[in-house]
Amino acid sequence: MKKKQDEVMMNEYEYLLAVIIGVLIAILLKRKDIMEILKLRREIRRIERASQ
């Protein structure tokens, strides 16, 4: 009985680890996107100022 519980715990930890890694990767990808968006916004602002 005890061995079965340990296996379940390990599976839960592996699942949590996979979720955490997935979230970290998503955050890193999002951060790249955010940096691109900020650069674009800066460019747009510069163009707007130049056109006034």
Sequence and secondary structure as in RCSB ss.txt:
>XXXX:A:sequence
MKKKQDEVMMNEYEYLLAVIIGVLIAILLKRKDIMEILKLRREIRRIERASQ
>XXXX:A:secstr
 HHHHHHHHHHHHHHHHHHHHHHHHHHHHHHHHHHHHHHHHHHHHHHHHHH 
